[in-house]
Amino acid sequence: MRLFFPLFGFGIVVFLLTLIGFVLFVLPGVLFIFAVLFFCFYMIPLMTDQKLGLIEAIKKSYAMSMEGNKLDHLVAIILFVGITAIGSSIFIGLLFTQSLAMIFFVSVYEEKI
């Protein structure tokens, strides 16, 4: 429950800003979604593993995404989203591919730290 309210608030803020971006024009909303995904990719593991607060986890996730090879980070995001999207295209497939995507995500996080 320690993480529920901060993540719930973060989700609401991201949703509202994305909605505003889509209302104004589709491109700002899409760019905002990609920016949040790129910079906050490691936020939840940092909050659970290192017991960081929301703001500290966002800052650390931003620093982790900007260090090293950014192309490797981008490929990891694309693979994670691709595995999840393939699984969600078939109802029962999500049960199998979500666990595979999370194992991949945790292994990328472990390599990064």
C-alpha positions, 0 to 999 in steps of 0.5 A, spaced: 500 500 500 506 504 500 506 504 493 499 505 491 497 512 492 503 515 489 503 510 483 495 512 482 496 519 483 502 519 477 497 515 473 492 520 474 497 526 472 500 522 466 492 520 463 490 527 464 496 530 460 496 525 455 488 527 454 490 534 454 495 532 448 490 528 444 485 534 445 490 539 442 493 535 437 494 527 437 502 528 436 503 532 443 499 526 446 503 521 443 510 524 444 508 525 451 506 517 452 513 516 449 517 521 453 514 518 459 515 511 457 522 512 455 524 516 462 520 512 467 521 505 464 525 503 471 521 507 476 517 501 479 522 497 480 526 502 483 520 504 488 520 496 490 527 494 490 531 500 493 524 503 496 525 510 493 519 515 493 516 517 487 520 523 485 526 520 487 525 514 483 523 518 477 529 522 477 533 515 478 530 512 472 531 519 468 538 518 470 539 511 468 535 512 461 540 517 459 546 514 461 550 509 457 547 507 450 541 510 449 539 505 443 540 499 447 535 502 452 530 504 446 531 497 444 529 494 451 523 498 451 521 496 444 521 489 445 518 490 452 512 493 449 512 489 443 512 482 447 506 485 451 502 487 445 503 481 441 500 477 448 494 482 448 492 481 441 490 474 443 486 474 450 489 467 453 496 470 450 497 475 455 497 470 460 503 467 457 507 473 454 506 478 460 510 473 465 515 473 459 515 481 458 516 482 466 522 477 466 525 481 460 524 487 464 527 485 470 533 482 467 534 489 463 533 492 470 538 488 473 543 489 468 542 497 468 544 497 476 
